Amino acid sequence: MTTPSITRSRINQILRESDAFIRSFGFRLPPFAYWSPEEFRARKDEARMIIDNNLGWDITDFGLGDFDNEGLFLFTVRNGNPSDLARGRGMLYAEKAMVSRKDQYSPMHRHALKAEDIINRGGATLVIELFGDTDGKCDRSKGTVVYTDGVRNEFEPGHKLRLEPGQSVTLMPNEHWHAFWGEGGDVFIGEVSTVNDDNSDNFYEDPRIARFSGIIEDEPPLHLLVADYETWL
């Protein structure tokens, strides 16, 4: 069980701030984003795809209790199911909207199944630190080969790739260990990928890291998080 590390009141504040930031770039979240918990309960039967595929709000401090310095805002806009990947057909893709705040670190990690494009949709500079992989471990002596908007790049270990608005990088599973943060300000990030499975496909270099944060319930939720679905619905 994840130890509670962030308050519901802080989560509600982050939801409002992040939604306003994303809207400032002309991006709008889908209607279900604004359902109240009561409406979500009332509509859960028709919303099975949202629930089963973990669409929606997602805020994490990685279980470290310091969101401002190590955390991330995410909203999964669309997502297939891992069973689609196993069958090799169906909805094999996913899309996320994320906000990485100035100097807010998203810890070093890799994926075993998910290939992803990380896109700077607007704001400041997105910095992505890159290392290679050896036997499933982050190899800080190993460089990487990545494609930025279709252009091949070969980088030394620990290269800090800087993406300006409109630029992107493609990261492949079991090849690219990566951490990222906003430099000079907050960044609106898009992620386009194969099916996203946050329950089992995030591997962190730091063993303390938890993908989902435990919540201290000090006020009612403004909207439900993906991590709330199991207990609230």
Phi, psi and omega in degrees: 000137179284132178289130179304132185222354181217141183276153177296324179297322177293319177300314180300321178296316181296321177302310182297314182295317183290320178298317179296320180296313179298316179299331181295343177259009178082012180264133180240135176282158182291162186304323184296343179301332187255010173295142170285163175304324181293318178292323178298315178300317183293334186249015188296330179293319179280350182254025183301323180295320177300313184290310186292329182258010174057049172276149173123196185291144181206117179232130181223143167249017177059025178073012186260350175075023182216066187305320184298329182258327178222098183188178181197141170259134178221151168222119178275112185279320179208153183194137170279195180242144179308332178294332176297317178298318180298323180278340181076017177203166184104209182274096188262012189231167178211160176216136176232151166248132184224157173232120173252117184280166181305122178062017179272116190272127169258114196298159182301127183202171174218172174236149179267335184241327191274123164266142187214145165259126175255124192236130172279106182275343180161160180107224184271199180274135174262123179256128178238118178269134191233136171224161176274180183239141170225115179054041176080006180246150175292119182256102184282004172255002187244132178276186184221157169244121180227160177251127175250111183051043176085359182259128182286136177225136175247120187243149173289161178303135177079012179300137178257100181281125180254119180253124174271164180309131182097345181266157182212165175224145177257124180242134185256150180295145177061016177236321191242109167277136185211145170229156182208163180196164175274137179244119178088357181161184179281152183232133171269117185249137168255146174229124174243128189208174163290176185314134182260126177234091182284351178282333187218001187240033171237123182237117187257145176293321180274116184293349178284341190291136171240133182296321181249144181266142168287147188246134172269113188276089180256354173198163181295150178289139172292310174220155179283141170273161173308319181292347179274340192304318185296321184267330184270335184248000000 
